[in-house]
Amino acid sequence: MTTRAYGRTSWPWAAVAVLLFWQTWFLCHVYATERSGVRWTCDTEGCGTNQLAGGALFLAAPSALGAAVLAAPFLGLAGAGLAVLLAAFGLLVGREDDHAVVAAYGLAGLGAVLVVTGAARSLRRRGRLRDPGENGPAQEGGRVPVRALLRRALAPGTLLVAAPAAVVVTAFVHAALDGPRWVMMLGLNGTIALLFALGTMRLRHRPGVARGPVSAVGAVHAPARLHSLTARGTDFVFDLTVLPEGGDPYRIEVQQPIDLQDVRIHRAALVRLDPRRPWRVDLPPRPPAAELARARAAVHTDDLPAAPRLRTPAPGTPALVAGAVLTAALLALLAVV
């Protein structure tokens, strides 16, 4: 996957990297400014504390590592350097004493070297290579099925997922502005987990290709005309104009491993789609013969209208929309209270 495709489909991972960068600086800053005031409780099993500064460095290390790894597709080696620089900056700014100041300056030097090295490697790579583009005819333009998305955002299943997510994000934002630190840390890492899961779901998403397979429950059949057939890896990509009954035609691509309907020969197909989610389309392997014959006859005419290309929404988009609205409502309610 190219860096461009990574950024397009997995922007939640970029947001996770940003939050982890900030958390790295914050934890190191808490350690530098509050370490001397930590109260330790010791017993026969060892010493411990419930203050964040006591374990801040142990939490900052995996945070910096995660930020560097997730930022690597965008920043390369410079991402690791940025994480190290932020850790050093957090240790140096506002410190109460000179404890570990040598280590902080050492981290700053290492971070600077990594940033410069990463930037130089990136420039050399751009000079040697050109982006060949992605294999296949998928196009990013086209209309987005806004009405269908809004209906999905208001569905009970979507709200069941969006409501807890909105509570987690609201806890992070509200506590970061004015609230207990432990609530902020829980909300922050909960938000990171949610964004990471969302990015994982979107890794293989292509905006111009239909999502499938389609569940037989509530699905309907519709004729479709073939415009082109190309290969993408071991799969075929069918560029189709779908003619749903009682709806406007639209153009979409369907990616499947085999052509069981002889679409290449007849230049027509019988597709199965979800009328509530028009971006969910597939080619049923064994369609009824009578319906397949009618579909082939329906598209072999010269007066088919031009159909706009449908831009398929990424997985989790309805829940993301509903969660953003609920989060805004909760933050507004807390501001009033």
RODO-2510 file (C-alpha; in nm, 4 decimals, decimal comma):
residues 337
     n   res          X          Y          Z
     1     m     0,0000     0,0000     0,0000
     2     t     0,1353     0,3409    -0,0947
     3     t     0,1741     0,6201     0,1586
     4     r    -0,1001     0,8096    -0,0226
     5     a    -0,3405     0,5160     0,0075
     6     y    -0,2413     0,4688     0,3731
     7     g    -0,3196     0,8314     0,4493
     8     r    -0,6486     0,8182     0,2645
     9     t    -0,7844     0,5014     0,4189
    10     s    -0,6166     0,5052     0,7603
    11     w    -0,6218     0,8670     0,8702
    12     p    -0,7376     0,7388     1,2132
    13     w    -0,3906     0,5852     1,2526
    14     a    -0,2373     0,9247     1,1782
    15     a    -0,4604     1,0726     1,4507
    16     v    -0,3459     0,7966     1,6876
    17     a     0,0170     0,8861     1,6143
    18     v    -0,0514     1,2521     1,6933
    19     l    -0,2203     1,1630     2,0234
    20     l     0,0640     0,9295     2,1172
    21     f     0,3205     1,2005     2,0365
    22     w     0,1322     1,4383     2,2661
    23     q     0,1009     1,1738     2,5384
    24     t     0,4778     1,1118     2,5209
    25     w     0,5509     1,4787     2,5824
    26     f     0,2847     1,5053     2,8541
    27     l     0,4090     1,2056     3,0542
    28     c     0,7719     1,3192     3,0359
    29     h     0,6675     1,6694     3,1388
    30     v     0,4708     1,5347     3,4369
    31     y     0,7756     1,3322     3,5430
    32     a     1,0083     1,6323     3,5155
    33     t     0,7835     1,8710     3,7087
    34     e     0,6291     1,6431     3,9725
    35     r     0,8820     1,3669     4,0368
    36     s     1,0215     1,5210     4,3540
    37     g     0,6763     1,5406     4,5126
    38     v     0,5804     1,1756     4,4610
    39     r     0,4851     0,9958     4,7829
    40     w     0,5875     0,6298     4,7827
    41     t     0,4304     0,3569     4,9950
    42     c     0,6574     0,0647     5,0714
    43     d     0,5899    -0,2820     5,2159
    44     t     0,7495    -0,6243     5,2040
    45     e     0,6582    -0,6655     4,8353
    46     g     0,8122    -0,3361     4,7247
    47     c     0,7230     0,0303     4,6810
    48     g     0,4435     0,1898     4,4849
    49     t     0,2478     0,5090     4,4338
    50     n    -0,0847     0,6154     4,2864
    51     q     0,0589     0,9403     4,1480
    52     l     0,1071     0,9639     3,7724
    53     a     0,4590     1,1072     3,7978
    54     g     0,5800     0,7903     3,9705
    55     g     0,5223     0,5707     3,6636
    56     a     0,5251     0,8364     3,3938
    57     l     0,8492     0,7246     3,2303
    58     f     0,7335     0,3624     3,2147
    59     l     0,4179     0,4790     3,0335
    60     a     0,6034     0,7231     2,8086
    61     a     0,8306     0,4555     2,6577
    62     p     0,5555     0,2445     2,4884
    63     s     0,3743     0,5649     2,3950
    64     a     0,6809     0,6960     2,2111
    65     l     0,7377     0,3591     2,0424
    66     g     0,3757     0,3383     1,9249
    67     a     0,3866     0,6935     1,7906
    68     a     0,7051     0,6226     1,5949
    69     v     0,5652     0,3013     1,4426
    70     l     0,2317     0,4520     1,3388
    71     a     0,3959     0,7648     1,1992
    72     a     0,6494     0,5638     0,9965
    73     p     0,4401     0,5494     0,6734
    74     f     0,4254     0,9305     0,6761
    75     l     0,7553     1,0338     0,8363
    76     g     0,9778     0,7275     0,8103
    77     l     1,2776     0,7368     1,0433
    78     a     1,1992     1,0997     1,1237
    79     g     0,8901     0,9789     1,3118
    80     a     1,1093     0,7996     1,5647
    81     g     1,3262     1,1118     1,5926
    82     l     1,0218     1,3271     1,6599
    83     a     0,9065     1,0938     1,9382
    84     v     1,2524     1,1087     2,1014
    85     l     1,2647     1,4892     2,0692
    86     l     0,9247     1,5272     2,2333
    87     a     1,0330     1,3035     2,5203
    88     a     1,3480     1,5131     2,5703
    89     f     1,1501     1,8366     2,5484
    90     g     0,9072     1,7130     2,8109
    91     l     1,1943     1,6243     3,0450
    92     l     1,3645     1,9625     3,0040
    93     v     1,0768     2,2135     3,0152
    94     g     0,9737     2,3189     3,3662
    95     r     1,1898     2,0619     3,5451
    96     e     1,2263     2,0969     3,9208
    97     d     1,5891     1,9794     3,9411
    98     d     1,8739     1,8578     3,7246
    99     h     1,7888     1,4910     3,7647
   100     a     1,8538     1,3037     3,4369
   101     v     1,9254     1,6318     3,2533
   102     v     2,2234     1,4673     3,0810
   103     a     1,9967     1,1874     2,9566
   104     a     1,7441     1,4454     2,8337
   105     y     2,0084     1,6300     2,6305
   106     g     2,1309     1,2968     2,4986
   107     l     1,7778     1,2105     2,3856
   108     a     1,7473     1,5511     2,2207
   109     g     2,0695     1,4909     2,0266
   110     l     1,9593     1,1433     1,9214
   111     g     1,6204     1,2759     1,8133
   112     a     1,7776     1,5515     1,6053
   113     v     2,0043     1,2990     1,4292
   114     l     1,7082     1,0698     1,3546
   115     v     1,4969     1,3572     1,2180
   116     v     1,7758     1,4804     0,9883
   117     t     1,8594     1,1269     0,8716
   118     g     1,4945     1,0460     0,8067
   119     a     1,4407     1,3680     0,6120
   120     a     1,7516     1,3038     0,3980
   121     r     1,6417     0,9476     0,3212
   122     s     1,2940     1,0670     0,2277
   123     l     1,4337     1,3277    -0,0118
   124     r     1,6619     1,0727    -0,1786
   125     r     1,3761     0,8263    -0,2133
   126     r     1,1526     1,0849    -0,3763
   127     g     1,4283     1,1691    -0,6186
   128     r     1,4699     0,8046    -0,7252
   129     l     1,1101     0,6879    -0,7403
   130     r     0,7877     0,8024    -0,8946
   131     d     0,4514     0,6949    -0,7673
   132     p     0,3282     0,4484    -1,0311
   133     g    -0,0305     0,4781    -0,9151
   134     e    -0,2492     0,1963    -0,7926
   135     n    -0,3291    -0,0983    -1,0119
   136     g    -0,6839    -0,0978    -1,1389
   137     p    -0,9413     0,1544    -1,2552
   138     a    -1,0765     0,2657    -0,9165
   139     q    -1,1602     0,6341    -0,9171
   140     e    -1,2033     0,8553    -0,6147
   141     g    -1,4513     1,0962    -0,7684
   142     g    -1,8254     1,0550    -0,7638
   143     r    -2,1202     1,1202    -0,5434
   144     v    -2,1463     1,0038    -0,1857
   145     p    -2,4744     0,8337    -0,0828
   146     v    -2,5485     1,0915     0,1874
   147     r    -2,9092     0,9886     0,2538
   148     a    -2,8173     0,6234     0,2915
   149     l    -2,5305     0,7182     0,5240
   150     l    -2,7603     0,9265     0,7435
   151     r    -3,0110     0,6427     0,7643
   152     r    -2,7334     0,4083     0,8725
   153     a    -2,6081     0,6644     1,1273
   154     l    -2,9522     0,6660     1,2923
   155     a    -2,9873     0,2865     1,2950
   156     p    -3,0077     0,1287     1,6448
   157     g    -2,6986    -0,0864     1,5844
   158     t    -2,4929     0,2159     1,4811
   159     l    -2,6051     0,4187     1,7827
   160     l    -2,5229     0,1253     2,0113
   161     v    -2,1612     0,1502     1,8942
   162     a    -2,1448     0,5298     1,8671
   163     a    -2,2811     0,6099     2,2155
   164     p    -2,0002     0,4452     2,4206
   165     a    -1,7414     0,5878     2,1812
   166     a    -1,8871     0,9354     2,2297
   167     v    -1,8673     0,8949     2,6093
   168     v    -1,4983     0,7966     2,5876
   169     v    -1,4042     1,0891     2,3614
   170     t    -1,6090     1,3328     2,5703
   171     a    -1,4309     1,2156     2,8871
   172     f    -1,0933     1,2803     2,7244
   173     v    -1,1764     1,6265     2,5854
   174     h    -1,3638     1,7506     2,8928
   175     a    -1,1055     1,6209     3,1411
   176     a    -0,8195     1,7649     2,9335
   177     l    -0,9819     2,1096     2,9617
   178     d    -1,1058     2,0899     3,3189
   179     g    -1,1203     1,7578     3,4965
   180     p    -0,9365     1,4836     3,6861
   181     r    -0,6115     1,3698     3,5290
   182     w    -0,6963     1,0005     3,5596
   183     v    -1,0174     1,0563     3,3634
   184     m    -0,8194     1,2341     3,0926
   185     m    -0,5690     0,9470     3,0671
   186     l    -0,8426     0,6850     3,0499
   187     g    -1,0349     0,8853     2,7906
   188     l    -0,7180     0,9533     2,5891
   189     n    -0,6154     0,5896     2,5664
   190     g    -0,9747     0,4837     2,5037
   191     t    -0,9872     0,7304     2,2131
   192     i    -0,6564     0,5932     2,0846
   193     a    -0,7955     0,2379     2,0956
   194     l    -1,1116     0,3421     1,9084
   195     l    -0,9171     0,5262     1,6375
   196     f    -0,6768     0,2343     1,5987
   197     a    -0,9676    -0,0075     1,5491
   198     l    -1,1269     0,2290     1,2968
   199     g    -0,8007     0,2571     1,1029
   200     t    -0,7606    -0,1218     1,1000
   201     m    -1,1076    -0,1580     0,9492
   202     r    -1,0187     0,0896     0,6716
   203     l    -0,6833    -0,0527     0,5664
   204     r    -0,8133    -0,2390     0,2613
   205     h    -1,0859     0,0081     0,1701
   206     r    -1,0970     0,1405    -0,1876
   207     p    -1,3331     0,4363    -0,2415
   208     g    -1,4472     0,3230    -0,5885
   209     v    -1,4998    -0,0474    -0,5205
   210     a    -1,8202    -0,1957    -0,3802
   211     r    -1,8183    -0,3704    -0,0469
   212     g    -1,9412    -0,7243    -0,0247
   213     p    -2,0494    -0,9942     0,0049
   214     v    -2,4137    -0,8994     0,0396
   215     s    -2,6327    -1,0794     0,2895
   216     a    -2,9255    -1,2617     0,1299
   217     v    -3,1620    -1,1111     0,3896
   218     g    -3,3242    -0,8027     0,2350
   219     a    -3,1089    -0,8149    -0,0782
   220     v    -3,2536    -0,7548    -0,4241
   221     h    -3,1334    -0,8329    -0,7748
   222     a    -3,0753    -0,5705    -1,0426
   223     p    -2,9368    -0,5721    -1,3983
   224     a    -2,5976    -0,4139    -1,4640
   225     r    -2,4019    -0,3233    -1,7785
   226     l    -2,0296    -0,3926    -1,7972
   227     h    -1,8047    -0,1044    -1,9058
   228     s    -1,4659    -0,2646    -1,8510
   229     l    -1,3013    -0,5645    -1,6902
   230     t    -0,9495    -0,5459    -1,5464
   231     a    -0,7328    -0,7545    -1,3175
   232     r    -0,6156    -0,6504    -0,9722
   233     g    -0,3867    -0,9123    -0,8294
   234     t    -0,5724    -1,2441    -0,8517
   235     d    -0,9165    -1,0758    -0,8685
   236     f    -1,1266    -0,9296    -1,1469
   237     v    -1,2615    -0,5748    -1,1229
   238     f    -1,5962    -0,5282    -1,2974
   239     d    -1,6795    -0,1652    -1,3803
   240     l    -2,0602    -0,1705    -1,3866
   241     t    -2,3611     0,0571    -1,4217
   242     v    -2,6295    -0,0787    -1,1879
   243     l    -2,9964    -0,0261    -1,2751
   244     p    -3,1884    -0,0757    -0,9482
   245     e    -3,5650    -0,1081    -0,9741
   246     g    -3,7333     0,2130    -0,8598
   247     g    -3,4013     0,3950    -0,8097
   248     d    -3,1497     0,6016    -1,0019
   249     p    -2,8760     0,4140    -1,1877
   250     y    -2,5233     0,4465    -1,0577
   251     r    -2,1782     0,3287    -1,1579
   252     i    -1,9655     0,1203    -0,9260
   253     e    -1,6856    -0,1376    -0,9360
   254     v    -1,7172    -0,4902    -0,8016
   255     q    -1,4044    -0,6904    -0,7212
   256     q    -1,4343    -1,0701    -0,7187
   257     p    -1,1980    -1,3609    -0,7775
   258     i    -1,3917    -1,5350    -1,0548
   259     d    -1,6424    -1,4593    -1,3338
   260     l    -1,9170    -1,7208    -1,2985
   261     q    -2,1767    -1,5247    -1,4974
   262     d    -1,9675    -1,4915    -1,8150
   263     v    -1,9875    -1,1148    -1,7782
   264     r    -1,6916    -1,0708    -2,0144
   265     i    -1,8835    -1,2404    -2,2945
   266     h    -2,2311    -1,0962    -2,2463
   267     r    -2,1168    -0,7495    -2,1240
   268     a    -2,3995    -0,7674    -1,8704
   269     a    -2,4590    -0,9090    -1,5245
   270     l    -2,7184    -0,9669    -1,2580
   271     v    -2,5967    -0,8078    -0,9355
   272     r    -2,7191    -0,8465    -0,5800
   273     l    -2,7404    -0,5309    -0,3709
   274     d    -2,8640    -0,3995    -0,0395
   275     p    -3,1199    -0,1240    -0,1164
   276     r    -3,0497     0,0421     0,2218
   277     r    -2,6761     0,0508     0,1481
   278     p    -2,6297     0,0862    -0,2286
   279     w    -2,2508     0,0580    -0,1962
   280     r    -2,2877    -0,3078    -0,0954
   281     v    -2,2962    -0,4941    -0,4272
   282     d    -2,1751    -0,8348    -0,5423
   283     l    -2,2155    -1,0799    -0,8299
   284     p    -2,4090    -1,3860    -0,7093
   285     p    -2,2344    -1,7012    -0,8345
   286     r    -2,5522    -1,8909    -0,9284
   287     p    -2,8291    -1,6421    -1,0114
   288     p    -3,1685    -1,7642    -1,1335
   289     a    -3,1424    -1,8307    -1,5061
   290     a    -3,4616    -1,6424    -1,5901
   291     e    -3,3563    -1,3301    -1,3975
   292     l    -3,0082    -1,3418    -1,5523
   293     a    -3,1563    -1,3605    -1,9028
   294     r    -3,3864    -1,0644    -1,8316
   295     a    -3,0940    -0,8643    -1,6914
   296     r    -2,8871    -0,9274    -2,0052
   297     a    -3,1761    -0,8224    -2,2250
   298     a    -3,2455    -0,5091    -2,0160
   299     v    -2,8980    -0,3623    -2,0573
   300     h    -2,8554    -0,4417    -2,4271
   301     t    -3,0190    -0,1165    -2,5332
   302     d    -2,8772     0,2098    -2,6632
   303     d    -3,0827     0,4445    -2,4455
   304     l    -2,9319     0,3712    -2,1031
   305     p    -2,8863     0,6984    -1,9108
   306     a    -2,5428     0,8184    -1,8048
   307     a    -2,4921     0,7183    -1,4427
   308     p    -2,2763     0,8995    -1,1856
   309     r    -2,0073     0,6977    -1,0118
   310     l    -2,0911     0,6085    -0,6515
   311     r    -1,8178     0,6785    -0,3979
   312     t    -1,8277     0,3944    -0,1484
   313     p    -1,7953     0,5139     0,2122
   314     a    -1,5221     0,3666     0,4286
   315     p    -1,6122     0,1107     0,6986
   316     g    -1,7307     0,2725     1,0191
   317     t    -1,8363     0,5999     0,8560
   318     p    -2,1989     0,5939     0,9850
   319     a    -2,0770     0,5228     1,3404
   320     l    -1,8165     0,7979     1,3049
   321     v    -2,0813     1,0512     1,2018
   322     a    -2,3169     0,9498     1,4824
   323     g    -2,0335     0,9496     1,7371
   324     a    -1,9180     1,2986     1,6347
   325     v    -2,2713     1,4375     1,6738
   326     l    -2,3195     1,2712     2,0131
   327     t    -1,9786     1,3925     2,1325
   328     a    -2,0603     1,7512     2,0349
   329     a    -2,3946     1,7250     2,2152
   330     l    -2,2344     1,5865     2,5327
   331     l    -1,9632     1,8541     2,5367
   332     a    -2,2242     2,1277     2,4890
   333     l    -2,4331     1,9786     2,7735
   334     l    -2,1316     1,9683     3,0064
   335     a    -2,0416     2,3268     2,9173
   336     v    -2,3909     2,4427     3,0135
   337     v    -2,3965     2,2428     3,3376
***
